[in-house]
Amino acid sequence: MGLVEEAHNVKVLGSGERIIVFAHGFGTDQSVWKHLVPHLVDDFKVILYDNMGAGTTNPEYFDFERYSTLEGYAYDLLAILEELRVDSCIFVGHSVSAMIGAIASITRPDLFAKILMISASPRYLNDVDYYGGFEQGDLDQLFDAMGANFKAWCSGFAPLAVGGDMDSVAVQEFSRTLFNMRPDIALSVARIIFQSDMRQILGLVTVPCHIIQSMKDLAVPVVVSEYLHNHLGGESIVEVMSSDGHLPQLSSPDIVIPVLLKHIRHEIATLRVMVNGDFF
């Protein structure tokens, strides 16, 4: 195993010719895909890895300067693909990793057959003519709470993000992976993600994108999926699921698994999906 693979806890499962790469969002690790992977390993080669800063990675490897922008994570993704000699993949990115995949695809579009974006947002802050779901005051309160008492913040944030009650298995799982992060790293990563603005790069993304979204998501309003669809540079399609929460692959696997399998296997020209009464 190479240094990059080791640092990111890379796992390669299955032996199919087509390759699927799964990348997780903030506060989780590759275990967030545990319900989905068993459905794919018979037909695909599946690559899982952890973003630097996840609780499963060595915090000594976390370079605050490198990860002061999302580009640092995109370079990591490209390094993993290079070390594994991947020449084409279907990339499934959850939350911030959808944007990380988009950034990586601008540099190397040849490596990405298509990108599945789950619960993705190019900007979380509201702006003129743009609704991201948060005001700056909301984010400042969030960062202050993280800094004041990280464990208490995790306990409050997990059920809000997952959209389940405090006792649900999905909330407990997200609480566990969130709390595994080193608090100073978690705060730094949260700041970078929530203050990011990727709107200006969307037009440079030429790889086909499938945008998959929960009907109700604390972090990403449904209108954001429409915004992505209208501003990405290549072909894109949108599907809004009846699931609730920002981690639907964890909280609603029965809804999400068939949707993801469909999008992984479907060619883009054959699917038209209706969102909010409009055909895209």
DOTI-873597 format. One record per residue (C-alpha): residue in three letters; x, y negated, z; residue number from 1. Coordinates in nm, 4 decimals, decimal comma, padded with zeros to 6 digits. Layout:
type | px | py | pz | seq
ALA | X | Y | Z | NUM;
...
END
This chain:
type | px | py | pz | seq
MET | 00,0000 | 00,0000 | 00,0000 | 1;
GLY | 00,1321 | -00,3439 | -00,0949 | 2;
LEU | 00,1675 | -00,6380 | 00,1424 | 3;
VAL | -00,1399 | -00,8144 | 00,0065 | 4;
GLU | -00,3528 | -00,5000 | 00,0361 | 5;
GLU | -00,2351 | -00,4407 | 00,3922 | 6;
ALA | -00,2954 | -00,8006 | 00,5022 | 7;
HIS | -00,6523 | -00,7943 | 00,3701 | 8;
ASN | -00,7354 | -00,4359 | 00,4803 | 9;
VAL | -00,8084 | -00,3410 | 00,1191 | 10;
LYS | -01,0041 | -00,0179 | 00,0701 | 11;
VAL | -01,0589 | 00,1527 | -00,2664 | 12;
LEU | -01,3460 | 00,4021 | -00,2759 | 13;
GLY | -01,4990 | 00,6106 | -00,5538 | 14;
SER | -01,3461 | 00,6928 | -00,8887 | 15;
GLY | -01,5667 | 00,5495 | -01,1632 | 16;
GLU | -01,4214 | 00,3662 | -01,4604 | 17;
ARG | -01,6012 | 00,0386 | -01,3856 | 18;
ILE | -01,4757 | -00,1554 | -01,0847 | 19;
ILE | -01,6858 | -00,3492 | -00,8337 | 20;
VAL | -01,5172 | -00,5868 | -00,5886 | 21;
PHE | -01,7068 | -00,6877 | -00,2738 | 22;
ALA | -01,6173 | -01,0057 | -00,0834 | 23;
HIS | -01,7857 | -01,1083 | 00,2428 | 24;
GLY | -01,8917 | -01,4453 | 00,3825 | 25;
PHE | -01,8053 | -01,6441 | 00,6954 | 26;
GLY | -01,8175 | -01,4610 | 01,0255 | 27;
THR | -01,8317 | -01,1121 | 00,8773 | 28;
ASP | -01,5884 | -00,8602 | 00,7302 | 29;
GLN | -01,6126 | -00,5817 | 00,4727 | 30;
SER | -01,8390 | -00,3802 | 00,7070 | 31;
VAL | -02,1263 | -00,6082 | 00,5984 | 32;
TRP | -02,1488 | -00,3941 | 00,2808 | 33;
LYS | -02,1893 | -00,0628 | 00,4648 | 34;
HIS | -02,5508 | -00,0046 | 00,3557 | 35;
LEU | -02,4746 | -00,0661 | -00,0120 | 36;
VAL | -02,1426 | 00,1089 | -00,0768 | 37;
PRO | -02,2735 | 00,4684 | -00,0474 | 38;
HIS | -02,5071 | 00,4001 | -00,3421 | 39;
LEU | -02,2165 | 00,3060 | -00,5700 | 40;
VAL | -01,9169 | 00,5296 | -00,4997 | 41;
ASP | -02,0406 | 00,8123 | -00,7235 | 42;
ASP | -02,0527 | 00,5906 | -01,0319 | 43;
PHE | -01,8031 | 00,3108 | -00,9680 | 44;
LYS | -01,4652 | 00,2388 | -00,8184 | 45;
VAL | -01,5433 | 00,0092 | -00,5232 | 46;
ILE | -01,2890 | -00,2350 | -00,3798 | 47;
LEU | -01,3489 | -00,3862 | -00,0361 | 48;
TYR | -01,1307 | -00,6417 | 00,1397 | 49;
ASP | -01,1364 | -00,8898 | 00,4279 | 50;
ASN | -01,0892 | -01,2634 | 00,3826 | 51;
MET | -00,7969 | -01,3968 | 00,5812 | 52;
GLY | -00,9261 | -01,5241 | 00,9153 | 53;
ALA | -01,1854 | -01,2489 | 00,9547 | 54;
GLY | -01,1665 | -01,0820 | 01,2946 | 55;
THR | -01,0228 | -00,7681 | 01,1349 | 56;
THR | -00,7188 | -00,9531 | 00,9923 | 57;
ASN | -00,4011 | -01,0474 | 01,1778 | 58;
PRO | -00,4504 | -01,4083 | 01,2979 | 59;
GLU | -00,0743 | -01,4632 | 01,2652 | 60;
TYR | -00,1212 | -01,4440 | 00,8864 | 61;
PHE | -00,3730 | -01,7280 | 00,8872 | 62;
ASP | -00,2044 | -02,0358 | 00,7365 | 63;
PHE | -00,4160 | -02,3398 | 00,8265 | 64;
GLU | -00,2682 | -02,5402 | 00,5392 | 65;
ARG | -00,3206 | -02,2681 | 00,2760 | 66;
TYR | -00,6805 | -02,2208 | 00,3881 | 67;
SER | -00,7620 | -02,5905 | 00,4119 | 68;
THR | -00,9408 | -02,5463 | 00,0767 | 69;
LEU | -01,1280 | -02,2579 | -00,0822 | 70;
GLU | -00,8544 | -02,2307 | -00,3466 | 71;
GLY | -00,6332 | -02,0515 | -00,0927 | 72;
TYR | -00,8874 | -01,7700 | -00,0726 | 73;
ALA | -00,9209 | -01,7608 | -00,4529 | 74;
TYR | -00,5430 | -01,7117 | -00,4830 | 75;
ASP | -00,5731 | -01,4219 | -00,2359 | 76;
LEU | -00,8445 | -01,2606 | -00,4487 | 77;
LEU | -00,6336 | -01,2910 | -00,7646 | 78;
ALA | -00,3324 | -01,1464 | -00,5787 | 79;
ILE | -00,5402 | -00,8462 | -00,4673 | 80;
LEU | -00,6641 | -00,7841 | -00,8222 | 81;
GLU | -00,3091 | -00,8122 | -00,9537 | 82;
GLU | -00,1660 | -00,5750 | -00,6936 | 83;
LEU | -00,4390 | -00,3195 | -00,7711 | 84;
ARG | -00,3896 | -00,3722 | -01,1475 | 85;
VAL | -00,7547 | -00,4558 | -01,2030 | 86;
ASP | -00,8122 | -00,5912 | -01,5541 | 87;
SER | -01,1905 | -00,6336 | -01,5310 | 88;
CYS | -01,4437 | -00,6122 | -01,2492 | 89;
ILE | -01,7951 | -00,6930 | -01,1395 | 90;
PHE | -01,7428 | -00,9307 | -00,8474 | 91;
VAL | -02,0022 | -00,9424 | -00,5690 | 92;
GLY | -01,9468 | -01,2450 | -00,3467 | 93;
HIS | -02,1546 | -01,3229 | -00,0400 | 94;
SER | -02,1940 | -01,6842 | 00,0761 | 95;
VAL | -01,8588 | -01,8672 | 00,0551 | 96;
SER | -01,7043 | -01,5752 | -00,1354 | 97;
ALA | -01,9398 | -01,6442 | -00,4256 | 98;
MET | -01,7677 | -01,9822 | -00,4644 | 99;
ILE | -01,4261 | -01,8225 | -00,4086 | 100;
GLY | -01,4993 | -01,5812 | -00,6947 | 101;
ALA | -01,6178 | -01,8704 | -00,9119 | 102;
ILE | -01,2924 | -02,0607 | -00,8500 | 103;
ALA | -01,0833 | -01,7509 | -00,9269 | 104;
SER | -01,2817 | -01,6908 | -01,2469 | 105;
ILE | -01,1942 | -02,0363 | -01,3809 | 106;
THR | -00,8243 | -01,9432 | -01,3700 | 107;
ARG | -00,8715 | -01,5841 | -01,4946 | 108;
PRO | -01,2122 | -01,5393 | -01,6622 | 109;
ASP | -01,0809 | -01,2202 | -01,8254 | 110;
LEU | -01,0783 | -01,0441 | -01,4871 | 111;
PHE | -01,4505 | -01,0929 | -01,4205 | 112;
ALA | -01,7165 | -00,9197 | -01,6308 | 113;
LYS | -01,9813 | -01,0891 | -01,4161 | 114;
ILE | -02,0236 | -01,2439 | -01,0743 | 115;
LEU | -02,3092 | -01,1611 | -00,8396 | 116;
MET | -02,3610 | -01,4546 | -00,6040 | 117;
ILE | -02,5517 | -01,3670 | -00,2862 | 118;
SER | -02,6677 | -01,6546 | -00,0607 | 119;
ALA | -02,4329 | -01,8915 | -00,2433 | 120;
SER | -02,4101 | -02,2695 | -00,2154 | 121;
PRO | -02,1778 | -02,5205 | -00,3842 | 122;
ARG | -02,2467 | -02,7816 | -00,1132 | 123;
TYR | -02,4204 | -02,7597 | 00,2252 | 124;
LEU | -02,4555 | -03,1334 | 00,2864 | 125;
ASN | -02,7453 | -03,3295 | 00,1448 | 126;
ASP | -02,6504 | -03,5935 | -00,1103 | 127;
VAL | -02,8219 | -03,8328 | -00,3495 | 128;
ASP | -03,0397 | -03,6130 | -00,5747 | 129;
TYR | -02,9082 | -03,2994 | -00,4048 | 130;
TYR | -03,0581 | -03,0981 | -00,1206 | 131;
GLY | -02,8035 | -02,8758 | 00,0526 | 132;
GLY | -02,9973 | -02,8351 | 00,3756 | 133;
PHE | -02,7773 | -03,0221 | 00,6254 | 134;
GLU | -02,7039 | -03,3790 | 00,7333 | 135;
GLN | -02,3565 | -03,4671 | 00,8594 | 136;
GLY | -02,4945 | -03,5037 | 01,2129 | 137;
ASP | -02,6176 | -03,1435 | 01,2017 | 138;
LEU | -02,2713 | -03,0204 | 01,1078 | 139;
ASP | -02,0966 | -03,2362 | 01,3682 | 140;
GLN | -02,3208 | -03,0815 | 01,6374 | 141;
LEU | -02,2418 | -02,7333 | 01,5047 | 142;
PHE | -01,8645 | -02,7972 | 01,5131 | 143;
ASP | -01,8847 | -02,9521 | 01,8621 | 144;
ALA | -02,0753 | -02,6495 | 01,9932 | 145;
MET | -01,8213 | -02,4103 | 01,8386 | 146;
GLY | -01,5362 | -02,6000 | 02,0009 | 147;
ALA | -01,7020 | -02,6298 | 02,3421 | 148;
ASN | -01,7989 | -02,2655 | 02,3993 | 149;
PHE | -01,7398 | -02,0305 | 02,1076 | 150;
LYS | -01,9013 | -01,7249 | 02,2653 | 151;
ALA | -02,2187 | -01,9148 | 02,3541 | 152;
TRP | -02,2282 | -02,0652 | 02,0052 | 153;
CYS | -02,1979 | -01,7180 | 01,8461 | 154;
SER | -02,4914 | -01,5934 | 02,0543 | 155;
GLY | -02,7102 | -01,8799 | 01,9370 | 156;
PHE | -02,5945 | -01,8956 | 01,5742 | 157;
ALA | -02,6174 | -01,5235 | 01,4902 | 158;
PRO | -02,9982 | -01,4861 | 01,5159 | 159;
LEU | -03,0511 | -01,8145 | 01,3292 | 160;
ALA | -02,8255 | -01,7077 | 01,0423 | 161;
VAL | -02,9531 | -01,3503 | 01,0188 | 162;
GLY | -03,3149 | -01,4531 | 01,0598 | 163;
GLY | -03,3936 | -01,1716 | 01,3004 | 164;
ASP | -03,4755 | -01,1502 | 01,6664 | 165;
MET | -03,2015 | -01,1330 | 01,9276 | 166;
ASP | -03,2321 | -00,7560 | 01,9687 | 167;
SER | -03,2103 | -00,6573 | 01,6016 | 168;
VAL | -02,9197 | -00,4375 | 01,4932 | 169;
ALA | -02,8264 | -00,6873 | 01,2185 | 170;
VAL | -02,8021 | -00,9754 | 01,4689 | 171;
GLN | -02,5906 | -00,7646 | 01,7028 | 172;
GLU | -02,3641 | -00,6653 | 01,4132 | 173;
PHE | -02,3177 | -01,0247 | 01,2964 | 174;
SER | -02,2574 | -01,1391 | 01,6562 | 175;
ARG | -01,9841 | -00,8751 | 01,6857 | 176;
THR | -01,7949 | -00,9705 | 01,3689 | 177;
LEU | -01,8397 | -01,3428 | 01,4360 | 178;
PHE | -01,7067 | -01,3141 | 01,7897 | 179;
ASN | -01,4090 | -01,1096 | 01,6642 | 180;
MET | -01,2733 | -01,4224 | 01,4942 | 181;
ARG | -01,0184 | -01,6281 | 01,6849 | 182;
PRO | -01,2123 | -01,9404 | 01,7918 | 183;
ASP | -00,9711 | -02,1980 | 01,6456 | 184;
ILE | -00,9638 | -02,0109 | 01,3136 | 185;
ALA | -01,3431 | -01,9784 | 01,3096 | 186;
LEU | -01,3839 | -02,3528 | 01,3653 | 187;
SER | -01,1331 | -02,4379 | 01,0927 | 188;
VAL | -01,2979 | -02,2016 | 00,8436 | 189;
ALA | -01,6468 | -02,3310 | 00,9283 | 190;
ARG | -01,5337 | -02,6909 | 00,8719 | 191;
ILE | -01,3804 | -02,6086 | 00,5339 | 192;
ILE | -01,6888 | -02,4192 | 00,4179 | 193;
PHE | -01,9594 | -02,6536 | 00,5422 | 194;
GLN | -01,7772 | -02,9681 | 00,4264 | 195;
SER | -01,6873 | -02,8228 | 00,0854 | 196;
ASP | -01,8273 | -02,9585 | -00,2401 | 197;
MET | -01,7869 | -02,7266 | -00,5381 | 198;
ARG | -02,0436 | -02,8955 | -00,7619 | 199;
GLN | -01,7797 | -03,0450 | -00,9894 | 200;
ILE | -01,6301 | -02,7045 | -01,0813 | 201;
LEU | -01,9533 | -02,5220 | -01,1652 | 202;
GLY | -01,9449 | -02,6252 | -01,5308 | 203;
LEU | -01,6012 | -02,4647 | -01,5673 | 204;
VAL | -01,7363 | -02,1225 | -01,4677 | 205;
THR | -01,7954 | -01,9386 | -01,7972 | 206;
VAL | -01,8378 | -01,5839 | -01,6607 | 207;
PRO | -02,2029 | -01,4619 | -01,6512 | 208;
CYS | -02,3458 | -01,5141 | -01,3012 | 209;
HIS | -02,6382 | -01,3455 | -01,1264 | 210;
ILE | -02,7657 | -01,5647 | -00,8415 | 211;
ILE | -02,9441 | -01,3681 | -00,5684 | 212;
GLN | -03,1075 | -01,5455 | -00,2782 | 213;
SER | -03,3345 | -01,4865 | 00,0215 | 214;
MET | -03,6714 | -01,6606 | 00,0164 | 215;
LYS | -03,5883 | -01,8050 | 00,3587 | 216;
ASP | -03,2274 | -01,8845 | 00,4514 | 217;
LEU | -03,1177 | -02,1238 | 00,7260 | 218;
ALA | -02,7915 | -02,2065 | 00,5450 | 219;
VAL | -02,9029 | -02,2130 | 00,1805 | 220;
PRO | -03,2398 | -02,3552 | 00,0689 | 221;
VAL | -03,3969 | -02,1803 | -00,2325 | 222;
VAL | -03,3560 | -02,4932 | -00,4465 | 223;
VAL | -02,9783 | -02,4407 | -00,4300 | 224;
SER | -03,0084 | -02,1257 | -00,6427 | 225;
GLU | -03,1895 | -02,3332 | -00,9044 | 226;
TYR | -02,9140 | -02,5959 | -00,8878 | 227;
LEU | -02,6466 | -02,3298 | -00,9446 | 228;
HIS | -02,8390 | -02,1875 | -01,2393 | 229;
ASN | -02,8713 | -02,5306 | -01,4008 | 230;
HIS | -02,5053 | -02,6296 | -01,3549 | 231;
LEU | -02,2964 | -02,3164 | -01,4094 | 232;
GLY | -02,1076 | -02,3256 | -01,7384 | 233;
GLY | -02,1960 | -01,9754 | -01,8564 | 234;
GLU | -02,5123 | -01,7669 | -01,8712 | 235;
SER | -02,6892 | -01,7205 | -01,5391 | 236;
ILE | -03,0043 | -01,5669 | -01,3984 | 237;
VAL | -03,1730 | -01,6101 | -01,0629 | 238;
GLU | -03,3629 | -01,3713 | -00,8403 | 239;
VAL | -03,5221 | -01,4849 | -00,5154 | 240;
MET | -03,5884 | -01,1869 | -00,2876 | 241;
SER | -03,8606 | -01,1549 | -00,0264 | 242;
SER | -03,5882 | -01,1125 | 00,2386 | 243;
ASP | -03,5312 | -01,3503 | 00,5291 | 244;
GLY | -03,1901 | -01,4789 | 00,6367 | 245;
HIS | -02,8387 | -01,5525 | 00,5170 | 246;
LEU | -02,7112 | -01,1924 | 00,5409 | 247;
PRO | -02,9848 | -00,9963 | 00,3618 | 248;
GLN | -02,7519 | -00,7063 | 00,2785 | 249;
LEU | -02,7282 | -00,6492 | 00,6548 | 250;
SER | -03,0780 | -00,7440 | 00,7732 | 251;
SER | -03,2921 | -00,6236 | 00,4789 | 252;
PRO | -03,0990 | -00,3439 | 00,3043 | 253;
ASP | -03,4199 | -00,1791 | 00,1779 | 254;
ILE | -03,5009 | -00,4964 | -00,0184 | 255;
VAL | -03,1469 | -00,5865 | -00,1206 | 256;
ILE | -03,0041 | -00,2515 | -00,2308 | 257;
PRO | -03,2405 | -00,1982 | -00,5286 | 258;
VAL | -03,1969 | -00,5623 | -00,6346 | 259;
LEU | -02,8173 | -00,5452 | -00,6248 | 260;
LEU | -02,8077 | -00,2091 | -00,8020 | 261;
LYS | -03,0289 | -00,3529 | -01,0748 | 262;
HIS | -02,8046 | -00,6557 | -01,1220 | 263;
ILE | -02,4861 | -00,4511 | -01,1107 | 264;
ARG | -02,6159 | -00,2208 | -01,3842 | 265;
HIS | -02,8192 | -00,4662 | -01,5957 | 266;
GLU | -02,6773 | -00,6564 | -01,8874 | 267;
ILE | -02,7579 | -01,0248 | -01,8620 | 268;
ALA | -02,9588 | -01,0530 | -02,1837 | 269;
THR | -03,2176 | -00,7972 | -02,0758 | 270;
LEU | -03,3408 | -00,9631 | -01,7607 | 271;
ARG | -03,5550 | -01,2727 | -01,7154 | 272;
VAL | -03,6631 | -01,3531 | -01,3665 | 273;
MET | -03,9337 | -01,5889 | -01,2499 | 274;
VAL | -03,8516 | -01,8251 | -00,9659 | 275;
ASN | -04,0994 | -02,0771 | -00,8281 | 276;
GLY | -04,3229 | -02,0306 | -01,1274 | 277;
ASP | -04,0567 | -02,1192 | -01,3862 | 278;
PHE | -03,8908 | -01,8788 | -01,6263 | 279;
PHE | -03,5204 | -01,9359 | -01,6647 | 280;
END
